[in-house]
Amino acid sequence: MSGRTTSVGRGTLCQILDIRYPIILAGMGGASGPELAAAVSNAGGLGVLGAAMQEPEGLDEWIRRTKSLTSEPFGVDTLLPARVPEDLTEEQLRAAIPAGYLDGVASIREQFGLPADADLKPLFPALSKAFFDRQLEVVMDHRVPVYAAGLGDPARYVEEFHRRGTKVIGVVGNVRNASRVAQGGTDVIVAQGHDGGGHNSPVGTMALIPQVVDAVGGRAAVVAAGGIGDGRGIVAAMALGATGVWMGTRFLGTEESNIPDGQKKQLLEASDQDTIVTRYVTGKPVRMLRSGLPPEFEKRGLGPLPFPQMGLVSGPLLGGAERVGRYDLSPGAAGQVAGMINSIQPAGEVVAQLVRETAEALERLGGSAL
C-alpha cells in the first residue's frame, strides 16, 4: 500500500497530510500519547495525540515530547462541544449536581471499596469553553501540522489554523454535521460509525460512509472510522468511497498505547459482544468495554448527567477502580473490533501489518496496491 489514494477535491489524503499511508491514529483521549503518536507517524501514518482531557500545560509537554520522538507530521485531537459552560470551575460545575445523586455515587464507591475523590488525581478536568480555547492556543503556538476536533465543529478556527500551516480534521457522525463541517473549510472529515469506540454515532459505519462521501466528497477528504481493525476493513472503507481510515481500538493493543496493562488485558480477552454504549462516562454516548459501573447507576435510579457534569462524577469512580486494579469496572473505551485483537505489538509493526493486509486483500479481489 502506498500513498496513492482515491482523488478528492483538494488532493489525496496522503498529499493533504504529507504522509505515506492513509492510516490515521484516532485521537483517543489519554490513550494516544506521545510515544504512540510518534510511532505511528514514524511508520508512515499520521499519529494523533488524544489530548481531550489534557490541561494546557500538560498538552504543551506532550507536543514537545512528540516533536522529540518524530520529525514526521503528527496531529493533536481535542473536543469542541457545542453546548458547554463558558468558564466555570469544578466547584461551580459540581454545585449543579443534585445532592441525592452524589449520595448515590458515594454508595457505589463504598460498595466496591474505591478511594475517595480527594485521594485521586482528577481523571476529567472541569471542561468549559475557556478550557478548550486555552488548549487551542497551545496547539496554534506550536504550529502542529494537523489539528483534529474529535467532537464539535472547528469552523471558527479553520482560517487561523490554515494561516499557521495547520491542516484541520473534523470528526462527525451524520451527514448533516459532515455538510456543516465541510462548509467551514475543514480539510479532512472523519465519518465515525456506531461500531467505533469512544464518542460515536447512532449510524452504522457501512451506512454512514457512502452517504457522507456523496454529500461532501468533492469538498474534503472523507476518512472512515468505526469497526476497522485490519486490512480487510481498510479495503472495505475504500470501496465505500473513503480516502483513508481513522483507527483507534487496533492501536490500543500496542506497546506504546497509554493505557494500563490491566486494560490491555481486558482488551485481549474481549469478544465481539463485550462492548456497550453508555452515557455514564461523559454524558454523551461512549462505546467502551463492558463495565460493572453503569448498572449500579441504573439500580439506584440515577440517570446520566449532561456533559460535562457526568465526567466529574464518573472520573473519580473510574480512576479509583484503576487505582485498586478493578479493570472489570474501568476497562476503558474500545470499539467492536476489540474481539479481533489477540496480541500486544509495537505500533510500527501494526502499521506495517495493516499495509500488508490491505495489499493482500486487494490482491484477492484482483486489484492492485493502493
C-alpha positions in Angstrom: 0.0 0.0 0.0 1.4 3.4 -0.9 0.2 7.0 -0.8 -1.8 6.7 -4.0 -5.4 7.0 -2.8 -8.7 8.0 -4.4 -8.6 11.6 -5.5 -10.8 14.3 -3.8 -11.4 17.9 -4.5 -8.1 19.2 -2.9 -5.8 16.2 -3.5 -5.4 12.8 -2.0 -5.4 12.3 1.8 -1.7 11.5 1.8 -0.9 14.7 -0.1 -3.1 16.8 2.2 -1.4 15.4 5.3 2.0 14.7 3.9 2.0 11.1 5.0 2.9 7.8 3.3 -0.1 5.7 4.1 -3.7 6.8 4.5 -3.8 5.5 8.1 -4.6 7.9 10.9 -4.3 7.1 14.6 -7.6 8.1 16.3 -7.0 10.8 18.9 -8.2 8.6 21.8 -8.3 10.8 24.9 -5.4 9.9 27.2 -4.6 6.6 25.3 -2.9 8.2 22.3 0.1 9.8 24.0 3.4 11.0 22.5 5.0 7.5 22.3 2.1 6.0 20.3 1.5 9.1 18.1 5.2 9.3 17.2 5.4 5.5 16.5 2.5 5.7 14.0 4.0 8.8 12.3 7.4 7.2 12.1 5.8 4.2 10.4 4.2 6.3 7.7 0.8 7.0 9.1 -0.4 10.1 11.0 -0.1 9.9 14.7 -2.6 12.0 16.7 -2.4 12.9 20.3 -5.6 12.3 22.3 -5.5 15.5 24.3 -9.1 15.9 25.1 -8.6 15.9 28.9 -5.1 17.4 28.9 -4.6 20.6 30.8 -2.9 23.2 28.6 0.4 22.8 30.5 0.3 19.0 30.0 -0.6 19.4 26.4 2.4 21.6 25.8 4.6 18.9 27.3 3.0 16.2 25.2 3.6 18.2 22.0 7.3 18.9 22.9 7.8 15.2 23.7 6.2 14.1 20.4 8.5 16.5 18.5 11.5 15.0 20.1 10.4 11.5 19.0 9.5 12.1 15.4 10.3 14.5 12.6 7.2 13.4 10.7 3.8 15.1 10.7 1.5 14.5 13.6 -1.7 15.9 15.0 -3.5 16.9 18.2 -7.1 16.0 19.0 -9.3 18.0 21.4 -13.0 18.4 21.9 -15.1 21.4 20.8 -18.6 20.6 22.1 -21.4 23.0 21.1 -23.1 23.2 24.4 -20.6 23.7 27.2 -20.3 26.4 30.0 -18.3 29.5 29.2 -15.8 29.4 32.0 -16.8 27.5 35.2 -14.7 26.0 37.9 -15.0 22.4 39.0 -16.7 23.6 42.2 -19.3 25.5 40.2 -20.0 22.6 38.0 -20.3 20.2 41.0 -22.7 22.6 42.6 -25.2 21.9 39.8 -25.2 18.2 40.6 -28.1 17.2 43.0 -27.0 16.1 46.4 -29.0 12.9 46.1 -27.0 12.0 43.1 -23.8 12.4 44.9 -25.1 10.3 47.7 -25.8 7.5 45.3 -22.3 7.8 43.8 -20.8 7.6 47.4 -22.8 4.4 47.9 -21.3 2.9 44.7 -17.8 3.9 45.9 -18.4 2.3 49.3 -19.9 -0.9 47.8 -16.7 -1.6 45.7 -14.2 -0.1 48.2 -13.0 2.6 45.8 -10.8 5.5 47.0 -12.4 8.8 47.9 -12.3 11.7 45.3 -9.8 13.6 47.4 -7.3 10.8 47.1 -7.3 10.8 43.3 -5.8 13.0 40.6 -8.9 14.2 38.5 -9.5 11.9 35.5 -11.5 14.6 33.8 -10.8 18.4 34.3 -13.6 21.0 34.6 -14.5 21.3 30.9 -15.6 24.7 29.6 -15.2 26.8 26.5 -12.4 28.7 28.2 -10.6 25.4 28.9 -10.9 24.3 25.2 -9.7 27.7 24.0 -6.6 27.5 26.1 -5.9 24.1 24.6 -6.2 25.5 21.1 -3.8 28.4 21.9 -1.2 25.8 22.8 -1.8 23.8 19.5 -1.6 27.0 17.5 1.5 28.3 19.2 3.3 25.1 18.4 2.1 25.2 14.7 1.3 21.5 15.0 0.9 20.0 11.4 -2.6 18.7 12.0 -5.5 19.6 14.4 -8.5 17.3 14.9 -11.8 18.2 16.5 -12.8 14.9 18.0 -16.2 16.4 18.9 -17.8 19.6 17.5 -17.3 21.9 14.6 -13.8 23.5 14.2 -15.1 26.1 11.5 -14.4 29.2 13.6 -10.8 28.2 14.0 -10.0 26.9 10.4 -8.8 30.2 9.0 -6.3 30.8 11.8 -5.1 27.2 11.7 -4.6 27.5 7.9 -2.7 30.7 8.4 -0.3 28.9 10.6 0.1 26.0 8.1 -2.0 23.5 10.1 -4.5 21.1 8.4 -7.8 20.6 10.1 -9.8 17.4 10.7 -13.4 17.2 11.9 -15.0 14.0 13.3 -18.7 13.6 12.5 -21.4 11.0 13.0 -24.0 12.1 10.5 -24.4 13.7 7.1 -25.8 17.0 8.4 -22.8 17.6 10.6 -20.5 16.5 7.8 -22.0 19.1 5.5 -21.7 21.8 8.1 -18.0 21.0 8.8 -17.2 20.8 5.1 -18.8 24.2 4.6 -16.4 25.6 7.3 -13.4 24.7 5.2 -12.2 21.6 7.1 -9.6 19.7 5.1 -10.5 16.2 6.2 -13.7 14.8 7.5 -13.7 11.6 9.6 -17.1 9.9 9.4 -17.2 7.6 12.5 -19.9 5.0 12.7 -21.7 3.3 15.6 -19.1 0.4 15.6 -16.3 2.7 16.9 -15.0 3.2 20.4 -15.4 6.4 22.4 -17.9 9.0 21.3 -19.6 7.7 18.3 -22.7 7.9 16.1 -26.1 6.1 16.1 -25.5 5.3 12.4 -23.6 2.2 11.4 -20.3 2.6 9.6 -21.3 0.8 6.4 -24.3 3.0 6.0 -22.6 6.3 7.1 -19.5 6.3 5.0 -21.1 6.3 1.5 -23.7 8.9 2.5 -21.0 11.3 3.8 -18.9 10.7 0.7 -21.9 11.6 -1.5 -22.6 14.7 0.5 -19.1 16.2 0.9 -16.6 14.1 -1.0 -15.9 16.8 -3.5 -15.1 19.4 -0.9 -13.0 17.5 1.7 -11.2 14.2 2.0 -13.5 11.7 3.7 -12.0 9.2 6.1 -13.8 6.2 7.5 -13.8 5.2 11.2 -15.6 2.7 13.4 -15.2 -1.1 13.2 -12.0 -1.1 11.1 -9.4 -3.4 12.6 -7.3 -4.8 9.8 -6.5 -4.5 6.1 -9.8 -6.0 5.1 -11.6 -3.2 6.9 -9.3 -0.6 5.1 -10.2 -2.1 1.7 -13.9 -2.0 2.6 -13.7 1.6 3.6 -12.0 2.5 0.3 -14.7 0.6 -1.5 -17.3 2.8 0.2 -15.5 5.9 -1.1 -13.3 6.8 1.8 -9.8 8.0 1.1 -8.3 6.6 4.3 -9.1 5.3 7.8 -9.1 6.7 11.4 -8.2 3.7 13.6 -8.3 3.7 17.4 -9.1 0.3 19.0 -6.5 -1.6 17.0 -3.8 0.7 18.4 -4.9 0.3 22.0 -3.3 -3.2 21.7 0.2 -1.8 21.2 3.2 -1.5 23.5 3.1 2.3 23.2 -0.6 2.9 24.0 -1.0 5.0 27.1 -3.4 2.7 29.0 -2.8 0.5 32.0 -1.7 -3.1 31.5 -4.9 -4.2 33.2 -7.0 -2.5 30.4 -4.8 -4.1 27.7 -5.5 -7.5 29.3 -9.3 -6.7 29.3 -8.9 -5.8 25.6 -7.2 -9.1 24.7 -9.9 -11.1 26.5 -12.8 -9.3 24.9 -15.1 -10.8 22.3 -17.3 -9.1 19.6 -20.1 -8.9 22.2 -18.1 -7.3 25.0 -18.7 -3.6 24.3 -21.5 -1.3 25.4 -22.6 2.2 24.6 -23.3 4.3 27.7 -23.7 7.9 28.7 -22.4 7.2 32.2 -18.8 8.2 31.3 -19.0 11.7 29.8 -22.8 12.4 29.5 -22.6 11.7 25.7 -22.8 8.2 24.1 -19.4 6.4 24.6 -18.6 2.8 23.4 -16.4 1.0 26.0 -15.7 -2.5 27.1 -18.4 -3.9 29.3 -18.2 -2.3 32.8 -19.9 -3.1 36.0 -20.5 0.6 36.9 -23.4 1.7 34.6 -25.7 -0.9 36.0 -25.0 0.4 39.5 -26.2 3.9 38.5 -29.3 2.4 37.0 -30.1 0.2 40.0 -30.1 3.4 42.1 -32.4 5.3 39.7 -29.6 7.7 38.7 -29.9 8.7 35.1 -26.8 10.0 33.2 -25.9 13.6 33.9 -25.3 16.0 31.0 -21.8 16.7 29.6 -19.6 17.8 31.3 -21.0 17.2 34.8 -21.1 13.4 34.2 -17.4 13.3 33.8 -16.9 14.9 37.2 -18.9 12.1 38.8 -17.6 9.1 36.7 -14.0 10.2 36.6 -13.3 9.5 40.3 -15.1 6.2 40.1 -13.2 5.1 37.0 -9.9 6.4 38.3 -10.5 4.8 41.7 -11.3 1.4 40.1 -8.0 1.7 38.1 -6.1 2.5 41.4 -7.3 -0.7 43.0 -7.0 -2.9 39.9 -10.7 -3.3 39.3 -10.5 -3.2 35.5 -13.8 -5.0 35.3 -15.2 -1.7 36.5 -12.9 0.5 34.4 -11.9 -1.4 31.3 -11.6 1.6 29.0 -13.2 2.7 25.7 -13.0 0.4 22.8 -14.8 -0.4 19.5 -16.5 -3.5 18.3 -13.2 -4.7 16.7 -11.9 -5.5 20.2 -12.6 -9.2 19.5 -10.0 -9.1 16.7 -7.1 -8.1 18.9 -5.2 -11.1 20.3 -1.7 -9.7 20.9 0.2 -6.6 22.1 2.6 -5.4 19.4 4.8 -2.4 18.7 2.7 0.3 16.9 5.1 0.4 13.9 4.6 -3.3 13.4 0.8 -2.8 13.4 1.1 -0.2 10.7 3.3 -2.5 8.6 0.9 -5.3 9.1 -2.1 -3.2 8.1 -0.2 -2.3 4.9 0.5 -5.9 4.1 -3.1 -7.0 4.9 -4.5 -4.3 2.7 -2.3 -5.3 -0.3 -3.3 -9.0 0.3 -7.0 -8.1 0.4 -6.8 -6.1 -2.8 -4.9 -9.0 -4.5 -7.6 -11.4 -3.5 -10.1 -9.1 -5.1 -8.0 -8.8 -8.3 -7.0 -5.2 -7.6 -3.6 -3.5 -7.3 -1.8 -2.0 -4.3 -3.1 1.4 -3.2 
